[in-house]
Amino acid sequence: MAVIINLDDVERIREQIARAHALTAERFRDAFAAQSDIPPNERWRVHLEIQAAALLETARDVRVAGRIRYDIVGRIVTPRHARFTIERTPEALLEYWMLSSELLASAGWRMTKLLATPAEYNDALRGMQQPQLVCALVASFLPAGEWHADGTALLEVTLYTRAEEERIERRHLGLDANQELHFHSRELIAEGRGGVPAT
C-alpha cells in the first residue's frame, strides 16, 4: 500500500532542487566568464553536466558513482551515468523522480508543477483558462509511494501541466528494476483550455 509523503519532505526536496539550480547558475557563470567562443551545443552540454553535479550534491537519498555526462545529437539529449543508489523509502522515490525529471529536462517537464496542498491546487485552478472540474473531491494532494520486494516501486503525484493540454491530474508512475520510470495511469481532476505545445 502506498505511503503518503509528508509536506515537510516535499518541501525539503523542492528546496534541494532550488539550491541545485542556484549552484548551477553560479558555477556556469564562473565556468564561462572568460570564454565566449564556445559553441552553443557545447555550452548546453556543460550546463547540463554542471546542473547534474549540483542536483546530486544537494540530494539526500539518491546517489550515483562518478559524474553524469551528456551526449547531445541534434535535439536529442542523453545522460550517461552509473546505476543510481536509491534509498528504499517513499521520500527517496519522490526525490529520484524529481531529480530524474530535472536531469532529462524535457519541454513537458518545464511546464509541469508538483501540487502537494489544497492551496497549490486552488492557485493552479485559478490560473487555468476555463477550468472544468472532473473530480470534485480529492482525498489528498500529497505524493505517495511504495517499494516492492523485487526492487520495483510505484509513485503517485498530483500535477498541474500545460504541456499540450492544461490539466490537473493524479499520475501513477512505475519504477522498473532498471530504474526507469514509466507512466502507469492517471486520474483527471480538472482540465482547461490553456495548453502549450511542448516543443
C-alpha positions in Angstrom: 0.0 0.0 0.0 1.3 3.5 -0.9 2.6 5.6 2.0 1.8 9.3 2.0 4.9 11.5 1.8 4.6 14.4 4.3 4.7 18.0 3.2 8.0 18.7 5.1 9.7 16.1 2.9 8.1 17.5 -0.3 9.3 21.0 0.7 12.8 19.7 1.5 13.1 18.1 -1.9 11.9 21.2 -3.6 14.4 23.3 -1.7 17.2 20.9 -2.6 16.4 21.3 -6.3 16.1 25.1 -6.0 19.5 25.1 -4.3 20.9 23.0 -7.1 19.6 25.5 -9.7 21.2 28.4 -7.8 24.5 26.5 -7.7 24.3 25.6 -11.4 23.8 29.3 -12.3 26.7 30.4 -10.2 29.0 27.7 -11.5 28.0 28.1 -15.1 28.8 31.9 -14.9 32.2 31.1 -13.3 33.0 28.5 -15.9 32.3 30.7 -18.9 33.2 34.2 -17.5 36.3 34.3 -19.7 35.3 32.0 -22.5 32.9 33.5 -25.1 33.9 31.4 -28.1 32.5 28.0 -27.0 29.9 26.6 -29.4 26.2 26.7 -28.2 25.8 22.9 -28.1 29.0 22.6 -26.0 27.7 25.3 -23.6 24.4 23.4 -23.3 26.2 20.1 -22.6 28.5 21.7 -20.0 25.5 23.5 -18.4 23.6 20.1 -18.1 26.6 18.4 -16.6 27.1 21.3 -14.0 23.4 21.0 -13.2 23.6 17.2 -12.8 26.5 17.6 -10.4 24.6 20.2 -8.4 21.5 18.0 -8.2 23.4 15.1 -6.9 25.4 17.2 -4.5 22.1 18.5 -2.9 20.3 15.2 -3.0 19.8 13.3 0.3 18.6 9.8 -0.6 19.8 9.4 -4.2 23.4 8.9 -5.2 25.4 7.8 -8.3 29.0 6.7 -8.6 31.1 9.1 -10.7 29.8 12.0 -12.8 26.8 12.3 -15.1 27.9 13.1 -18.7 25.6 14.1 -21.5 25.6 13.2 -25.2 23.8 15.7 -27.5 23.0 14.8 -31.0 20.8 17.4 -32.6 17.9 17.9 -30.1 18.3 14.5 -28.5 19.9 14.7 -25.1 21.1 11.5 -23.4 22.5 11.4 -19.9 25.2 8.8 -19.3 25.9 7.5 -15.8 26.3 4.5 -13.5 23.3 3.0 -11.7 21.7 5.1 -9.0 21.6 4.1 -5.4 18.1 5.0 -4.1 17.1 4.5 -0.5 14.0 2.3 -0.2 11.7 4.9 1.2 8.7 6.8 -0.4 10.6 10.1 0.1 13.6 8.8 -1.8 11.3 7.6 -4.6 9.9 11.1 -4.9 13.3 12.6 -4.8 14.5 10.2 -7.6 11.5 11.1 -9.8 12.1 14.8 -9.4 15.8 14.5 -9.9 15.4 12.3 -12.9 12.9 14.8 -14.4 15.4 17.6 -13.9 18.2 15.5 -15.5 16.2 14.8 -18.6 14.9 18.4 -18.7 12.1 17.8 -21.2 9.9 20.6 -22.5 6.9 18.9 -20.9 8.6 18.9 -17.5 9.3 22.6 -17.7 5.6 23.2 -18.0 4.7 20.8 -15.1 4.4 21.6 -11.4 4.0 19.2 -8.5 1.0 20.0 -6.3 1.0 19.0 -2.7 -1.5 21.2 -0.9 -5.1 22.4 -1.4 -3.7 26.0 -1.7 -1.4 24.9 -4.6 -4.3 23.2 -6.2 -6.5 26.3 -5.8 -3.7 28.5 -7.3 -3.4 26.2 -10.3 -7.2 26.1 -10.7 -7.4 29.9 -10.6 -4.7 30.2 -13.3 -6.4 27.8 -15.7 -8.3 29.0 -18.7 -12.0 27.9 -18.5 -11.4 25.2 -15.9 -13.7 22.2 -15.8 -13.7 20.1 -12.7 -13.8 16.3 -13.4 -13.2 15.1 -9.8 -14.8 17.4 -7.2 -13.3 15.8 -4.1 -9.6 14.8 -3.7 -8.6 12.9 -0.6 -5.0 14.2 -0.6 -2.7 16.1 -2.9 0.4 14.8 -1.2 2.6 12.3 -3.1 2.6 8.7 -2.1 5.0 5.9 -2.8 5.6 2.2 -2.2 8.5 -0.2 -2.8 8.1 -3.8 -3.7 10.4 -6.7 -2.8 11.7 -7.1 -6.4 13.1 -3.5 -6.4 10.3 -2.0 -8.4 8.1 0.8 -7.0 5.0 2.9 -7.5 4.8 6.6 -7.1 1.6 8.8 -7.1 1.8 12.5 -7.6 -0.6 15.3 -8.3 0.5 17.5 -11.2 -0.5 20.7 -12.9 0.7 20.8 -16.5 0.3 23.0 -19.5 2.1 20.7 -21.9 -0.2 20.1 -24.9 -3.3 20.2 -22.6 -3.9 22.2 -19.5 -4.8 19.8 -16.7 -4.5 18.8 -13.1 -4.2 15.0 -12.6 -3.2 12.4 -10.1 -0.5 10.5 -12.0 0.7 6.9 -11.2 4.3 6.1 -12.2 6.0 2.8 -12.0 9.7 2.3 -11.4 11.1 -0.8 -13.0 14.1 -2.9 -12.0 16.3 -0.9 -14.4 15.4 2.3 -12.5 13.3 3.6 -15.4 10.1 5.5 -14.5 7.1 4.7 -16.7 3.6 6.3 -16.9 1.2 3.8 -15.4 -2.1 5.6 -15.3 -3.8 8.9 -14.4 -6.9 10.2 -12.7 -8.0 13.5 -14.3 -9.0 16.1 -11.6 -9.5 19.2 -13.8 -8.8 20.4 -17.3 -8.7 23.8 -19.1 -8.1 25.3 -22.4 -4.6 26.7 -21.9 -2.3 24.0 -23.3 1.1 24.9 -24.8 2.9 22.8 -27.4 5.8 21.0 -25.7 8.5 21.5 -28.4 
